[in-house]
């Protein structure tokens, strides 16, 4: 084999092996970086979880536009680190965050993970997705 053929074989093998590597993303998990992750949840799953609520639910949307029932507190998505007193001391406590559409809550979820919280869940689609599914909102500016 000549040098070009050997290089092509090595390149092809490298591409094949990298494509076959284990998927770093588990189901319903968003990759923030190689060491920090949070989970995403649908409005259907959150609605089921609310039947036997055992977590802190935080509205992180600014400005305030309404709450999903059973929301525990509101913390602006960009001020999570300034409101640690509203968060559990237990870094393994489950925390669900949501905003209007899911973008601010993604930022908040990443911040919570960076602060050491290990059980962070982001509501996909935010409270707009919640309302679009016919589920109730409290104090909504959209009512």
Chimera marker file (.cmm) of the C-alpha trace (Angstrom):
<marker_set name="trace">
<marker id="1" x="0.000" y="0.000" z="0.000" r="1" g="1" b="0" radius="0.5"/>
<marker id="2" x="1.253" y="3.468" z="-0.774" r="1" g="1" b="0" radius="0.5"/>
<marker id="3" x="1.200" y="6.385" z="1.666" r="1" g="1" b="0" radius="0.5"/>
<marker id="4" x="-1.975" y="7.922" z="0.196" r="1" g="1" b="0" radius="0.5"/>
<marker id="5" x="-3.875" y="4.650" z="0.590" r="1" g="1" b="0" radius="0.5"/>
<marker id="6" x="-2.730" y="4.236" z="4.181" r="1" g="1" b="0" radius="0.5"/>
<marker id="7" x="-3.764" y="7.802" z="5.026" r="1" g="1" b="0" radius="0.5"/>
<marker id="8" x="-7.190" y="7.266" z="3.430" r="1" g="1" b="0" radius="0.5"/>
<marker id="9" x="-7.698" y="4.018" z="5.370" r="1" g="1" b="0" radius="0.5"/>
<marker id="10" x="-6.735" y="5.724" z="8.638" r="1" g="1" b="0" radius="0.5"/>
<marker id="11" x="-9.020" y="8.676" z="7.895" r="1" g="1" b="0" radius="0.5"/>
<marker id="12" x="-11.939" y="6.406" z="6.996" r="1" g="1" b="0" radius="0.5"/>
<marker id="13" x="-11.386" y="4.310" z="10.136" r="1" g="1" b="0" radius="0.5"/>
<marker id="14" x="-11.263" y="7.450" z="12.293" r="1" g="1" b="0" radius="0.5"/>
<marker id="15" x="-14.522" y="8.753" z="10.841" r="1" g="1" b="0" radius="0.5"/>
<marker id="16" x="-16.184" y="5.365" z="11.284" r="1" g="1" b="0" radius="0.5"/>
<marker id="17" x="-15.074" y="5.046" z="14.900" r="1" g="1" b="0" radius="0.5"/>
<marker id="18" x="-16.152" y="8.577" z="15.795" r="1" g="1" b="0" radius="0.5"/>
<marker id="19" x="-19.580" y="7.974" z="14.230" r="1" g="1" b="0" radius="0.5"/>
<marker id="20" x="-19.962" y="4.766" z="16.223" r="1" g="1" b="0" radius="0.5"/>
<marker id="21" x="-18.937" y="6.305" z="19.537" r="1" g="1" b="0" radius="0.5"/>
<marker id="22" x="-21.453" y="6.255" z="22.344" r="1" g="1" b="0" radius="0.5"/>
<marker id="23" x="-23.976" y="9.064" z="22.096" r="1" g="1" b="0" radius="0.5"/>
<marker id="24" x="-23.106" y="11.605" z="24.840" r="1" g="1" b="0" radius="0.5"/>
<marker id="25" x="-26.755" y="12.694" z="24.986" r="1" g="1" b="0" radius="0.5"/>
<marker id="26" x="-29.138" y="10.552" z="26.979" r="1" g="1" b="0" radius="0.5"/>
<marker id="27" x="-32.860" y="10.702" z="26.194" r="1" g="1" b="0" radius="0.5"/>
<marker id="28" x="-34.402" y="14.084" z="27.026" r="1" g="1" b="0" radius="0.5"/>
<marker id="29" x="-31.069" y="15.562" z="28.064" r="1" g="1" b="0" radius="0.5"/>
<marker id="30" x="-29.594" y="18.721" z="26.638" r="1" g="1" b="0" radius="0.5"/>
<marker id="31" x="-25.843" y="18.960" z="26.463" r="1" g="1" b="0" radius="0.5"/>
<marker id="32" x="-24.572" y="22.181" z="28.003" r="1" g="1" b="0" radius="0.5"/>
<marker id="33" x="-20.911" y="21.177" z="27.835" r="1" g="1" b="0" radius="0.5"/>
<marker id="34" x="-18.991" y="18.012" z="28.541" r="1" g="1" b="0" radius="0.5"/>
<marker id="35" x="-19.620" y="18.119" z="32.286" r="1" g="1" b="0" radius="0.5"/>
<marker id="36" x="-22.977" y="19.849" z="32.823" r="1" g="1" b="0" radius="0.5"/>
<marker id="37" x="-26.413" y="18.643" z="31.779" r="1" g="1" b="0" radius="0.5"/>
<marker id="38" x="-30.058" y="19.279" z="32.506" r="1" g="1" b="0" radius="0.5"/>
<marker id="39" x="-33.176" y="17.460" z="31.370" r="1" g="1" b="0" radius="0.5"/>
<marker id="40" x="-36.000" y="18.718" z="29.203" r="1" g="1" b="0" radius="0.5"/>
<marker id="41" x="-39.591" y="17.792" z="29.913" r="1" g="1" b="0" radius="0.5"/>
<marker id="42" x="-42.824" y="18.071" z="27.942" r="1" g="1" b="0" radius="0.5"/>
<marker id="43" x="-45.921" y="19.826" z="29.247" r="1" g="1" b="0" radius="0.5"/>
<marker id="44" x="-47.666" y="16.408" z="29.395" r="1" g="1" b="0" radius="0.5"/>
<marker id="45" x="-44.942" y="15.001" z="31.653" r="1" g="1" b="0" radius="0.5"/>
<marker id="46" x="-44.905" y="18.106" z="33.844" r="1" g="1" b="0" radius="0.5"/>
<marker id="47" x="-48.679" y="17.935" z="34.193" r="1" g="1" b="0" radius="0.5"/>
<marker id="48" x="-48.314" y="14.322" z="35.371" r="1" g="1" b="0" radius="0.5"/>
<marker id="49" x="-45.547" y="15.300" z="37.813" r="1" g="1" b="0" radius="0.5"/>
<marker id="50" x="-47.771" y="18.005" z="39.309" r="1" g="1" b="0" radius="0.5"/>
<marker id="51" x="-50.273" y="15.360" z="40.425" r="1" g="1" b="0" radius="0.5"/>
<marker id="52" x="-47.792" y="14.318" z="43.130" r="1" g="1" b="0" radius="0.5"/>
<marker id="53" x="-45.493" y="17.358" z="43.257" r="1" g="1" b="0" radius="0.5"/>
<marker id="54" x="-42.142" y="16.801" z="44.971" r="1" g="1" b="0" radius="0.5"/>
<marker id="55" x="-39.983" y="19.498" z="43.380" r="1" g="1" b="0" radius="0.5"/>
<marker id="56" x="-39.388" y="23.237" z="43.323" r="1" g="1" b="0" radius="0.5"/>
<marker id="57" x="-40.962" y="24.923" z="40.290" r="1" g="1" b="0" radius="0.5"/>
<marker id="58" x="-39.477" y="28.259" z="39.246" r="1" g="1" b="0" radius="0.5"/>
<marker id="59" x="-40.804" y="30.751" z="36.704" r="1" g="1" b="0" radius="0.5"/>
<marker id="60" x="-37.728" y="32.466" z="35.245" r="1" g="1" b="0" radius="0.5"/>
<marker id="61" x="-39.417" y="34.613" z="32.586" r="1" g="1" b="0" radius="0.5"/>
<marker id="62" x="-38.958" y="38.382" z="32.604" r="1" g="1" b="0" radius="0.5"/>
<marker id="63" x="-41.063" y="40.382" z="32.492" r="1" g="1" b="0" radius="0.5"/>
<marker id="64" x="-43.715" y="38.451" z="34.389" r="1" g="1" b="0" radius="0.5"/>
<marker id="65" x="-46.433" y="37.142" z="32.062" r="1" g="1" b="0" radius="0.5"/>
<marker id="66" x="-48.149" y="34.500" z="34.187" r="1" g="1" b="0" radius="0.5"/>
<marker id="67" x="-47.576" y="31.288" z="36.115" r="1" g="1" b="0" radius="0.5"/>
<marker id="68" x="-48.258" y="27.626" z="35.683" r="1" g="1" b="0" radius="0.5"/>
<marker id="69" x="-50.312" y="26.443" z="38.690" r="1" g="1" b="0" radius="0.5"/>
<marker id="70" x="-48.210" y="25.259" z="41.657" r="1" g="1" b="0" radius="0.5"/>
<marker id="71" x="-45.290" y="27.536" z="40.779" r="1" g="1" b="0" radius="0.5"/>
<marker id="72" x="-43.243" y="28.032" z="43.933" r="1" g="1" b="0" radius="0.5"/>
<marker id="73" x="-41.272" y="31.153" z="43.089" r="1" g="1" b="0" radius="0.5"/>
<marker id="74" x="-40.197" y="33.533" z="40.342" r="1" g="1" b="0" radius="0.5"/>
<marker id="75" x="-36.526" y="34.312" z="39.742" r="1" g="1" b="0" radius="0.5"/>
<marker id="76" x="-35.369" y="36.216" z="36.654" r="1" g="1" b="0" radius="0.5"/>
<marker id="77" x="-33.447" y="33.862" z="34.368" r="1" g="1" b="0" radius="0.5"/>
<marker id="78" x="-30.404" y="36.148" z="34.417" r="1" g="1" b="0" radius="0.5"/>
<marker id="79" x="-30.359" y="36.574" z="38.216" r="1" g="1" b="0" radius="0.5"/>
<marker id="80" x="-30.339" y="32.963" z="39.396" r="1" g="1" b="0" radius="0.5"/>
<marker id="81" x="-26.972" y="33.378" z="41.119" r="1" g="1" b="0" radius="0.5"/>
<marker id="82" x="-28.272" y="36.460" z="42.970" r="1" g="1" b="0" radius="0.5"/>
<marker id="83" x="-31.269" y="34.565" z="44.412" r="1" g="1" b="0" radius="0.5"/>
<marker id="84" x="-29.716" y="31.479" z="45.971" r="1" g="1" b="0" radius="0.5"/>
<marker id="85" x="-31.819" y="31.978" z="49.110" r="1" g="1" b="0" radius="0.5"/>
<marker id="86" x="-34.901" y="30.992" z="47.080" r="1" g="1" b="0" radius="0.5"/>
<marker id="87" x="-33.294" y="27.722" z="45.978" r="1" g="1" b="0" radius="0.5"/>
<marker id="88" x="-32.882" y="24.482" z="47.924" r="1" g="1" b="0" radius="0.5"/>
<marker id="89" x="-29.683" y="24.029" z="49.909" r="1" g="1" b="0" radius="0.5"/>
<marker id="90" x="-29.668" y="20.412" z="48.727" r="1" g="1" b="0" radius="0.5"/>
<marker id="91" x="-27.912" y="20.475" z="45.343" r="1" g="1" b="0" radius="0.5"/>
<marker id="92" x="-29.613" y="17.150" z="44.448" r="1" g="1" b="0" radius="0.5"/>
<marker id="93" x="-33.121" y="18.573" z="44.912" r="1" g="1" b="0" radius="0.5"/>
<marker id="94" x="-35.275" y="18.473" z="41.792" r="1" g="1" b="0" radius="0.5"/>
<marker id="95" x="-35.884" y="21.904" z="40.270" r="1" g="1" b="0" radius="0.5"/>
<marker id="96" x="-38.172" y="22.571" z="37.300" r="1" g="1" b="0" radius="0.5"/>
<marker id="97" x="-37.691" y="25.866" z="35.465" r="1" g="1" b="0" radius="0.5"/>
<marker id="98" x="-39.881" y="27.434" z="32.815" r="1" g="1" b="0" radius="0.5"/>
<marker id="99" x="-40.376" y="30.698" z="30.964" r="1" g="1" b="0" radius="0.5"/>
<marker id="100" x="-42.662" y="31.831" z="28.163" r="1" g="1" b="0" radius="0.5"/>
<marker id="101" x="-41.148" y="29.760" z="25.341" r="1" g="1" b="0" radius="0.5"/>
<marker id="102" x="-38.222" y="27.792" z="26.768" r="1" g="1" b="0" radius="0.5"/>
<marker id="103" x="-35.258" y="29.969" z="25.814" r="1" g="1" b="0" radius="0.5"/>
<marker id="104" x="-34.819" y="31.883" z="29.081" r="1" g="1" b="0" radius="0.5"/>
<marker id="105" x="-35.387" y="28.717" z="31.086" r="1" g="1" b="0" radius="0.5"/>
<marker id="106" x="-32.633" y="26.969" z="29.097" r="1" g="1" b="0" radius="0.5"/>
<marker id="107" x="-30.229" y="29.704" z="30.222" r="1" g="1" b="0" radius="0.5"/>
<marker id="108" x="-31.490" y="29.400" z="33.812" r="1" g="1" b="0" radius="0.5"/>
<marker id="109" x="-31.170" y="25.597" z="33.741" r="1" g="1" b="0" radius="0.5"/>
<marker id="110" x="-27.571" y="25.860" z="32.553" r="1" g="1" b="0" radius="0.5"/>
<marker id="111" x="-26.832" y="28.387" z="35.307" r="1" g="1" b="0" radius="0.5"/>
<marker id="112" x="-28.333" y="26.111" z="37.961" r="1" g="1" b="0" radius="0.5"/>
<marker id="113" x="-26.189" y="23.233" z="36.730" r="1" g="1" b="0" radius="0.5"/>
<marker id="114" x="-23.102" y="25.453" z="36.797" r="1" g="1" b="0" radius="0.5"/>
<marker id="115" x="-23.963" y="26.292" z="40.426" r="1" g="1" b="0" radius="0.5"/>
<marker id="116" x="-23.839" y="22.583" z="41.278" r="1" g="1" b="0" radius="0.5"/>
<marker id="117" x="-27.495" y="21.552" z="41.017" r="1" g="1" b="0" radius="0.5"/>
<marker id="118" x="-27.706" y="18.048" z="39.604" r="1" g="1" b="0" radius="0.5"/>
<marker id="119" x="-31.432" y="17.484" z="39.087" r="1" g="1" b="0" radius="0.5"/>
<marker id="120" x="-32.527" y="20.411" z="36.889" r="1" g="1" b="0" radius="0.5"/>
<marker id="121" x="-35.440" y="20.117" z="34.471" r="1" g="1" b="0" radius="0.5"/>
<marker id="122" x="-36.412" y="22.617" z="31.767" r="1" g="1" b="0" radius="0.5"/>
<marker id="123" x="-39.998" y="22.790" z="30.453" r="1" g="1" b="0" radius="0.5"/>
<marker id="124" x="-39.850" y="22.623" z="26.666" r="1" g="1" b="0" radius="0.5"/>
<marker id="125" x="-42.123" y="25.167" z="25.005" r="1" g="1" b="0" radius="0.5"/>
<marker id="126" x="-42.590" y="27.097" z="28.248" r="1" g="1" b="0" radius="0.5"/>
<marker id="127" x="-45.977" y="28.278" z="29.380" r="1" g="1" b="0" radius="0.5"/>
<marker id="128" x="-47.038" y="29.008" z="25.806" r="1" g="1" b="0" radius="0.5"/>
<marker id="129" x="-46.753" y="25.288" z="25.062" r="1" g="1" b="0" radius="0.5"/>
<marker id="130" x="-48.562" y="24.608" z="28.329" r="1" g="1" b="0" radius="0.5"/>
<marker id="131" x="-51.431" y="26.952" z="27.408" r="1" g="1" b="0" radius="0.5"/>
<marker id="132" x="-51.550" y="25.692" z="23.799" r="1" g="1" b="0" radius="0.5"/>
<marker id="133" x="-52.201" y="22.223" z="25.232" r="1" g="1" b="0" radius="0.5"/>
<marker id="134" x="-55.265" y="23.615" z="27.001" r="1" g="1" b="0" radius="0.5"/>
<marker id="135" x="-53.688" y="23.576" z="30.450" r="1" g="1" b="0" radius="0.5"/>
<marker id="136" x="-54.449" y="26.447" z="32.855" r="1" g="1" b="0" radius="0.5"/>
<marker id="137" x="-52.306" y="29.467" z="33.651" r="1" g="1" b="0" radius="0.5"/>
<marker id="138" x="-52.536" y="31.701" z="36.707" r="1" g="1" b="0" radius="0.5"/>
<marker id="139" x="-52.356" y="35.510" z="36.599" r="1" g="1" b="0" radius="0.5"/>
<marker id="140" x="-51.610" y="35.395" z="32.892" r="1" g="1" b="0" radius="0.5"/>
<marker id="141" x="-51.425" y="38.547" z="30.828" r="1" g="1" b="0" radius="0.5"/>
<marker id="142" x="-52.840" y="36.403" z="27.995" r="1" g="1" b="0" radius="0.5"/>
<marker id="143" x="-56.204" y="35.711" z="29.651" r="1" g="1" b="0" radius="0.5"/>
<link id1="1" id2="2" r="1" g="1" b="0" radius="0.2"/>
<link id1="2" id2="3" r="1" g="1" b="0" radius="0.2"/>
<link id1="3" id2="4" r="1" g="1" b="0" radius="0.2"/>
<link id1="4" id2="5" r="1" g="1" b="0" radius="0.2"/>
<link id1="5" id2="6" r="1" g="1" b="0" radius="0.2"/>
<link id1="6" id2="7" r="1" g="1" b="0" radius="0.2"/>
<link id1="7" id2="8" r="1" g="1" b="0" radius="0.2"/>
<link id1="8" id2="9" r="1" g="1" b="0" radius="0.2"/>
<link id1="9" id2="10" r="1" g="1" b="0" radius="0.2"/>
<link id1="10" id2="11" r="1" g="1" b="0" radius="0.2"/>
<link id1="11" id2="12" r="1" g="1" b="0" radius="0.2"/>
<link id1="12" id2="13" r="1" g="1" b="0" radius="0.2"/>
<link id1="13" id2="14" r="1" g="1" b="0" radius="0.2"/>
<link id1="14" id2="15" r="1" g="1" b="0" radius="0.2"/>
<link id1="15" id2="16" r="1" g="1" b="0" radius="0.2"/>
<link id1="16" id2="17" r="1" g="1" b="0" radius="0.2"/>
<link id1="17" id2="18" r="1" g="1" b="0" radius="0.2"/>
<link id1="18" id2="19" r="1" g="1" b="0" radius="0.2"/>
<link id1="19" id2="20" r="1" g="1" b="0" radius="0.2"/>
<link id1="20" id2="21" r="1" g="1" b="0" radius="0.2"/>
<link id1="21" id2="22" r="1" g="1" b="0" radius="0.2"/>
<link id1="22" id2="23" r="1" g="1" b="0" radius="0.2"/>
<link id1="23" id2="24" r="1" g="1" b="0" radius="0.2"/>
<link id1="24" id2="25" r="1" g="1" b="0" radius="0.2"/>
<link id1="25" id2="26" r="1" g="1" b="0" radius="0.2"/>
<link id1="26" id2="27" r="1" g="1" b="0" radius="0.2"/>
<link id1="27" id2="28" r="1" g="1" b="0" radius="0.2"/>
<link id1="28" id2="29" r="1" g="1" b="0" radius="0.2"/>
<link id1="29" id2="30" r="1" g="1" b="0" radius="0.2"/>
<link id1="30" id2="31" r="1" g="1" b="0" radius="0.2"/>
<link id1="31" id2="32" r="1" g="1" b="0" radius="0.2"/>
<link id1="32" id2="33" r="1" g="1" b="0" radius="0.2"/>
<link id1="33" id2="34" r="1" g="1" b="0" radius="0.2"/>
<link id1="34" id2="35" r="1" g="1" b="0" radius="0.2"/>
<link id1="35" id2="36" r="1" g="1" b="0" radius="0.2"/>
<link id1="36" id2="37" r="1" g="1" b="0" radius="0.2"/>
<link id1="37" id2="38" r="1" g="1" b="0" radius="0.2"/>
<link id1="38" id2="39" r="1" g="1" b="0" radius="0.2"/>
<link id1="39" id2="40" r="1" g="1" b="0" radius="0.2"/>
<link id1="40" id2="41" r="1" g="1" b="0" radius="0.2"/>
<link id1="41" id2="42" r="1" g="1" b="0" radius="0.2"/>
<link id1="42" id2="43" r="1" g="1" b="0" radius="0.2"/>
<link id1="43" id2="44" r="1" g="1" b="0" radius="0.2"/>
<link id1="44" id2="45" r="1" g="1" b="0" radius="0.2"/>
<link id1="45" id2="46" r="1" g="1" b="0" radius="0.2"/>
<link id1="46" id2="47" r="1" g="1" b="0" radius="0.2"/>
<link id1="47" id2="48" r="1" g="1" b="0" radius="0.2"/>
<link id1="48" id2="49" r="1" g="1" b="0" radius="0.2"/>
<link id1="49" id2="50" r="1" g="1" b="0" radius="0.2"/>
<link id1="50" id2="51" r="1" g="1" b="0" radius="0.2"/>
<link id1="51" id2="52" r="1" g="1" b="0" radius="0.2"/>
<link id1="52" id2="53" r="1" g="1" b="0" radius="0.2"/>
<link id1="53" id2="54" r="1" g="1" b="0" radius="0.2"/>
<link id1="54" id2="55" r="1" g="1" b="0" radius="0.2"/>
<link id1="55" id2="56" r="1" g="1" b="0" radius="0.2"/>
<link id1="56" id2="57" r="1" g="1" b="0" radius="0.2"/>
<link id1="57" id2="58" r="1" g="1" b="0" radius="0.2"/>
<link id1="58" id2="59" r="1" g="1" b="0" radius="0.2"/>
<link id1="59" id2="60" r="1" g="1" b="0" radius="0.2"/>
<link id1="60" id2="61" r="1" g="1" b="0" radius="0.2"/>
<link id1="61" id2="62" r="1" g="1" b="0" radius="0.2"/>
<link id1="62" id2="63" r="1" g="1" b="0" radius="0.2"/>
<link id1="63" id2="64" r="1" g="1" b="0" radius="0.2"/>
<link id1="64" id2="65" r="1" g="1" b="0" radius="0.2"/>
<link id1="65" id2="66" r="1" g="1" b="0" radius="0.2"/>
<link id1="66" id2="67" r="1" g="1" b="0" radius="0.2"/>
<link id1="67" id2="68" r="1" g="1" b="0" radius="0.2"/>
<link id1="68" id2="69" r="1" g="1" b="0" radius="0.2"/>
<link id1="69" id2="70" r="1" g="1" b="0" radius="0.2"/>
<link id1="70" id2="71" r="1" g="1" b="0" radius="0.2"/>
<link id1="71" id2="72" r="1" g="1" b="0" radius="0.2"/>
<link id1="72" id2="73" r="1" g="1" b="0" radius="0.2"/>
<link id1="73" id2="74" r="1" g="1" b="0" radius="0.2"/>
<link id1="74" id2="75" r="1" g="1" b="0" radius="0.2"/>
<link id1="75" id2="76" r="1" g="1" b="0" radius="0.2"/>
<link id1="76" id2="77" r="1" g="1" b="0" radius="0.2"/>
<link id1="77" id2="78" r="1" g="1" b="0" radius="0.2"/>
<link id1="78" id2="79" r="1" g="1" b="0" radius="0.2"/>
<link id1="79" id2="80" r="1" g="1" b="0" radius="0.2"/>
<link id1="80" id2="81" r="1" g="1" b="0" radius="0.2"/>
<link id1="81" id2="82" r="1" g="1" b="0" radius="0.2"/>
<link id1="82" id2="83" r="1" g="1" b="0" radius="0.2"/>
<link id1="83" id2="84" r="1" g="1" b="0" radius="0.2"/>
<link id1="84" id2="85" r="1" g="1" b="0" radius="0.2"/>
<link id1="85" id2="86" r="1" g="1" b="0" radius="0.2"/>
<link id1="86" id2="87" r="1" g="1" b="0" radius="0.2"/>
<link id1="87" id2="88" r="1" g="1" b="0" radius="0.2"/>
<link id1="88" id2="89" r="1" g="1" b="0" radius="0.2"/>
<link id1="89" id2="90" r="1" g="1" b="0" radius="0.2"/>
<link id1="90" id2="91" r="1" g="1" b="0" radius="0.2"/>
<link id1="91" id2="92" r="1" g="1" b="0" radius="0.2"/>
<link id1="92" id2="93" r="1" g="1" b="0" radius="0.2"/>
<link id1="93" id2="94" r="1" g="1" b="0" radius="0.2"/>
<link id1="94" id2="95" r="1" g="1" b="0" radius="0.2"/>
<link id1="95" id2="96" r="1" g="1" b="0" radius="0.2"/>
<link id1="96" id2="97" r="1" g="1" b="0" radius="0.2"/>
<link id1="97" id2="98" r="1" g="1" b="0" radius="0.2"/>
<link id1="98" id2="99" r="1" g="1" b="0" radius="0.2"/>
<link id1="99" id2="100" r="1" g="1" b="0" radius="0.2"/>
<link id1="100" id2="101" r="1" g="1" b="0" radius="0.2"/>
<link id1="101" id2="102" r="1" g="1" b="0" radius="0.2"/>
<link id1="102" id2="103" r="1" g="1" b="0" radius="0.2"/>
<link id1="103" id2="104" r="1" g="1" b="0" radius="0.2"/>
<link id1="104" id2="105" r="1" g="1" b="0" radius="0.2"/>
<link id1="105" id2="106" r="1" g="1" b="0" radius="0.2"/>
<link id1="106" id2="107" r="1" g="1" b="0" radius="0.2"/>
<link id1="107" id2="108" r="1" g="1" b="0" radius="0.2"/>
<link id1="108" id2="109" r="1" g="1" b="0" radius="0.2"/>
<link id1="109" id2="110" r="1" g="1" b="0" radius="0.2"/>
<link id1="110" id2="111" r="1" g="1" b="0" radius="0.2"/>
<link id1="111" id2="112" r="1" g="1" b="0" radius="0.2"/>
<link id1="112" id2="113" r="1" g="1" b="0" radius="0.2"/>
<link id1="113" id2="114" r="1" g="1" b="0" radius="0.2"/>
<link id1="114" id2="115" r="1" g="1" b="0" radius="0.2"/>
<link id1="115" id2="116" r="1" g="1" b="0" radius="0.2"/>
<link id1="116" id2="117" r="1" g="1" b="0" radius="0.2"/>
<link id1="117" id2="118" r="1" g="1" b="0" radius="0.2"/>
<link id1="118" id2="119" r="1" g="1" b="0" radius="0.2"/>
<link id1="119" id2="120" r="1" g="1" b="0" radius="0.2"/>
<link id1="120" id2="121" r="1" g="1" b="0" radius="0.2"/>
<link id1="121" id2="122" r="1" g="1" b="0" radius="0.2"/>
<link id1="122" id2="123" r="1" g="1" b="0" radius="0.2"/>
<link id1="123" id2="124" r="1" g="1" b="0" radius="0.2"/>
<link id1="124" id2="125" r="1" g="1" b="0" radius="0.2"/>
<link id1="125" id2="126" r="1" g="1" b="0" radius="0.2"/>
<link id1="126" id2="127" r="1" g="1" b="0" radius="0.2"/>
<link id1="127" id2="128" r="1" g="1" b="0" radius="0.2"/>
<link id1="128" id2="129" r="1" g="1" b="0" radius="0.2"/>
<link id1="129" id2="130" r="1" g="1" b="0" radius="0.2"/>
<link id1="130" id2="131" r="1" g="1" b="0" radius="0.2"/>
<link id1="131" id2="132" r="1" g="1" b="0" radius="0.2"/>
<link id1="132" id2="133" r="1" g="1" b="0" radius="0.2"/>
<link id1="133" id2="134" r="1" g="1" b="0" radius="0.2"/>
<link id1="134" id2="135" r="1" g="1" b="0" radius="0.2"/>
<link id1="135" id2="136" r="1" g="1" b="0" radius="0.2"/>
<link id1="136" id2="137" r="1" g="1" b="0" radius="0.2"/>
<link id1="137" id2="138" r="1" g="1" b="0" radius="0.2"/>
<link id1="138" id2="139" r="1" g="1" b="0" radius="0.2"/>
<link id1="139" id2="140" r="1" g="1" b="0" radius="0.2"/>
<link id1="140" id2="141" r="1" g="1" b="0" radius="0.2"/>
<link id1="141" id2="142" r="1" g="1" b="0" radius="0.2"/>
<link id1="142" id2="143" r="1" g="1" b="0" radius="0.2"/>
</marker_set>
